């Protein structure tokens, strides 16, 4: 596939999201589907929500058109496509109900586990890994458990990140762009196509969602974005089954993963449930210091680009060099977290 094809994929996905968002915004206002202000929220007025539906349609429209005009661009398209369709339908339905009425965290986790099982049945699974000496190690049941935890983790990481105008949408767009580039370098067309379709729908929705936002994506959108990012990582890994291909998306997703990990540690340290919502995420800390949503969001975009460039550089590392690079990245990241005061759980 040439770059022209990828360009068309991006344009189609972005265009559908751009065209559908105003329509969804009007529907949301007519039926008074709003995200209302609250003590844990930054916005001060009722905001139209469920804009994530525009991204869902943009994403899948691009994939369908890609398969029609460029068959076999996505390996095992029909099995994996229908797996993504069904899983997305279940998760988006969950998001819609959650946006409308609010659901308990425990119930949402059960549905997310069900969604993960659908994807595993469809072929999205971490089943084995190649060790440094070239032999393959079967993960067995642990592989299924790891896949479920990964999918649930990424879904909630993006959901937690959706706290400021344009934050989750823009960060996901940046992450998917770097995953597209790393997939190209590894020759993984399937992961590249899915990544660019996701990137397009994010940047198509972003003009309506960036501060001052005209519409929110809601849990409908944030959970969908997390789902597709998790799928891209598994798709990239299943091509080579090497540890380095699993490390690349983990680093690219560095910002939401760090934010979620800190939230879990913070809540455990305070004796709270890990899904007990608070207003102490990374973007909340930065907002307290800088007072401007735009400055905070742009700073988070910059951090995402940094993690993205680091992940992209890992496609050129092998063996001991990859291990050394990973240790350096972890060391620098922990030092940044400590100096930024994010480990202060008092």
N, C-alpha and C positions, 0 to 999 in steps of 0.2 A: 504493500500500500504506500502511495506517495504522499507527500506532505499536503498536496491539494485536497486529497480525500479527508485527511484529518482536519484541515481548515473548514471544509464543508460540514463536517460533523459538529465542530464547535459552533459554527454560524447557525445551523439548524436548531441545536439545543438552546442556544442563547436567544434566538429569535422567538421560539415558541414561548419561552419563559417571559420575555419582554412583552409579547402580545397578550398573554393570558393574565398576567398580574393585574392590570387595571380592571379587567372583567371580574376577577376574584375579589378585588378590593370593593367594587360596587356591590357585589352579592353580599359580602361581609357587612357592609353598611346597611343594606336594605333589611337584612335579617338580624341586624344588631349583634353580630358575632365579633365581640371585642375582647381584647386583652386589657383587663381593667387594672388601674394602678393599685399598688399594695406596698407594704412595708419592706418587702424583699426586692421590689422592682424599682427601676430607675425612672421610667416614664411617668409623666404626671397627668395624662389624659387617656381616655379610652382609645385604643388603637385597633384598627381592623387586623384580623389575624388569619391564619391558615393559608398564607401566601405560599407556603411550601408546596401546595398542590401544583402551582405553575412550574416549579422545578421538577416535580415528578413527571408531568406530561412532557416537558422539554427533554428530559433525560431519555425516556423510553421512545419518544418520537425519533430521536437521533439514532438510537440503536436499531429500530425497525427499518428505517430508511437505509442505514448502513448495510443491513443484511439483504435488503432487496436489491440494491445496486452493487454490493460487494460481498457476495456470499462467501462463507467460510472465513471471513475476517475475524469472527468470534468462534473459537473452537467449541464444538458441541453446543451450537447456538440454541437449538430448540430446548434441550434439557436445561441448560443454564438460564436461558432467557425466561422460560416459564417458572423456573425456581425463583428467579429474582422478582418476577411479576407477582407470584403468589405471596412471597415473603413481604414484598413492599405493600401489597394490598392489605395484608393483615396488620402490618406495623403502621401504615398510614391511617387505617381505620381506627386503630388504637389511639393514634395522635389526635384525630378529629374528636373522638369522644372525650379525650383528656382535655383538649382545648375548650370544648363546650361545657363539660360538667366537672372535670377534675377527677382523677382516679388515684387510688392508693398505690404507693410505690411497689408493694409486694405483688399486686395484681399485674402491674406493668412488667415486672421482672418475669413472671410466669409466661406472659405472652411473648416476651423477647426470647425466652428459652425455646418456645414453640417455633418462633421464626427461625432461630438458629438451626433447629432440627430440620425444618423444611429445606434450608440451604445445604445442610449436610447430605440429605437424601438426593439433592439435585447435583451433587458433585463438588460442592465447595467445602473442602475439608483438609486439614493438616494431618495426613495419614502417616508419613514417614519422613525421615530427614537423612541427608547424606553427611557422614562425618568427615573430618579433614583427610582421612586416609582413603576416601572414595567408596567405602561400603555404605549400604543403606540400612538404617535402623528403623524398624517398624515401631510406631508409637502406640499401636493398639487402641485400647479404650482411652488411654491418656490423650491421644490425638483428638478424639471426639470432645473430650472435656475441654481441652485447650481451645478448640475451635469455638465452642459455645461461649467460653469465658472471653475470648477475643471479640466475638461479635457483640456480646452484651456490653463489654467494656468500652468499645469504640462508640456504640450507639449512645451510651450515657455520657461519654466524654464530650461529644459534640453538643449534646443536650445541655450539659452543665455550662458549656462555653457560651450558650446563647443568652447573654445577659445585657449586651449593649447593641445599639443600632449597627447592623452590618457586620458584627464581629464573627459569629459562627459562619455566616454565608461567605464572607471574604476569606477567612482563614481556610475554610474547606476548599474554596476555589484555588487558593495558593497551593495547598497540600496536593490537590488532585493534579495541578499543573506539573509539579515536580515529580509526582508518581508517573505521569505520562512520559516525561523526559527520561526517567530511569527505566521505564518499561521499554522505551525505544532502544536505549543503549543495550538492554539485555535481549532484544529481539522478541519481546513478548507482545504480539499484536493485540491479543485479547484484552490484556490489562491496559494497554495504551488506549484502545477504543473506549473502554468503559471509563477510564480516567478523564479523557477529553470530553466525553458526553456530560460527565458530572461537572467538570470545569466550566463548560459552556452554560449550563443551566444556572450555576451559581452567579456567574458574571452577568447573566441576563436579568437575574432577579435583584442583584446588588444595587442598581440605581434607585430602586424603589425602597430599599431597605437601609441604605447608608444614611447616617445622621444628617438632617432630621428625617427619620424614617416615615414613610407614608403607610407602610403595612409591615406586619411581623410575619415571619414564617411559621411561628407557633411550634408546638411539639410535633405537629404534623410534618414540618419540614426538617427540624433539627434531628429527629430520630431517623428519618429517611436518609439524610446526608451521612450520618454515622454508619448506617447499614451499608451503603454503597462503598464507603471508604474501607470498611472491614472486608467487603467482598473483593475489592481491588487488591488488597494486601494478600489475601488467600490465593487469588488468581495468579498474582506475580510469583508467589512462593511455589505453587503447584507445578509451575513450568520447569524449575530446576531442582527444587527440594533441597536447596542448600541453605545453611543458616544465614548467610549474608543477605539473601533475598528476603528473609523475614525481618532482618535488622533494619533494612532500608525504609520500609513503611513505618516501622516503630519510631525511627528517628524523625522522619517526615511529620509524623503525628506527635512530635515531641511536646509541643505547647499544650494541646488538650489532654495528653496523657499525664503530664506533670501537674496540670491544674486539678485533674480528677484524683490523682494519687495524693496530692496535698489535702484535698477536701476530705478524703477517706481517713487519712492519718489525723487530721484536725478533729474530726468528729469522734473518732475512737478515743483520742487523748482526752476529750471532754466528756466521755461517757455517753455520747449521743448515737442514735442510729445513723448508719453511713448515708442514708438517703434523707436525713433531716436537713432540709434546705437552710442555707445561711447566706449572708451577704459579705463573704470574705474570700471570694475567689480572686485569682490574680488580677483580673480586670477591675474588681472592686477596690483592691489595694491601690492600683495605679490611678483609679478615678479619684480617690481620696487625696492623692498627692498632686495630680495635675488639673483636676477640676473640669476638664474638657473631654467629652465623649470622643470627639474626633481625634484628639491627640492620643488618647489611650488606644483607640482602635487602630490607628495608623502605626503606633508602636508595636501592637500585637501582630499586625501584618508584617512588620519588619522582622520580628522574632521568628515568625513562621517561615519567612524567606530564608533566614539564617539556618534554621533546622532543615529546610528543604535543600539548600545548597550543600549542607553537610551530608545529607542522605544521598544526594546525587554523586558526591565524591566517592562514596562507598562502593559504587559499581565498579570502580577501578582497583579496589583492594582485594587481596587474597591472603589466605593463611595467617601467619603471624602478624603481618602488617595490618590486617583488618582488626585483629584483637587489640593491637597497640592503639590504633585509631579509636576504637570503641572505648577503651579505658580512658583515653584523653578526653573524649567527648563527655563521658559520664562524670569525670572529675571536674571539668570546667563547668558543666551544668549544675552540679551539686554546689559548687562554690558560688555560682550566680544566685541560686535559690537561697543559700544561707545569707549572703551579703544583702539580698533584697528584703530580708526579714520575713520571708514566706514561711519559715519554720518556727516562727514565734506563735505558739498555740495558747498562750496565756489568756 
